[in-house]
Amino acid sequence: MTATLATQEIDDTAFARLDSEGRLLNPLLKGSTNKYGRVGFRGELALRFAPKLADEARPPELLCGQTMAVGAVGERTLSFFAGYLLSFEYLKDVAEVLGDTLSAGGKYFLFCNNIDLSKKYQVPYKGAMFYVLPIDEATVYNELLDLFYLEKNDLKKKDTAGKLDAIADAALKFDVTFDTITYAEGLTLMGPVRNPNENRPV
């Protein structure tokens, strides 16, 4: 798929502003899924940009990694969003960046590296409800398969768009409730932020 075609496909969706702001990075998928009228994104969402130095393009200061999201053509909000955060604190950044693409009925999942592995929360913020979960299975993809009881072997035969469709469909039906806490309470409960560069070879 050409970049121009992908851009045309998301122009009439909740992704349009995010794309125009240059926030949809490193896409495995950015465009139509296999479900009619649905557009999806799988990649990284830029949350904070680094100051520009002359013409030098610098990487974002903060990302929401392993992002998966879908929206419908003609709709201004995302029905499903999931991603990885190094710290619960950055939920605020996600909510502010997504802004008007959030809705009270959407299903939004954030896997945070510094949340107690035994805890799961729901956090209302900016008129939306976020499911906040620990990351135990290393990837958001695997975590979502576990959360929604999806069989990895069933999804193996599908392409990237098909996998995203299956996960999004399961997310939209998800109605389990967890303890509801405020963002401020979450800040007091979160653990220390891990250094993402530790234990990496130099």
Helices and strands as residue ranges (DSSP letters): H 3-10, H 15-20, E 24-32, E 38-48, E 62-72, E 78-85, G 88-90, H 91-98, G 99-101, E 107-112, E 121-125, E 128-134, H 140-148, H 152-156, H 160-173, E 179-180, H 183-189
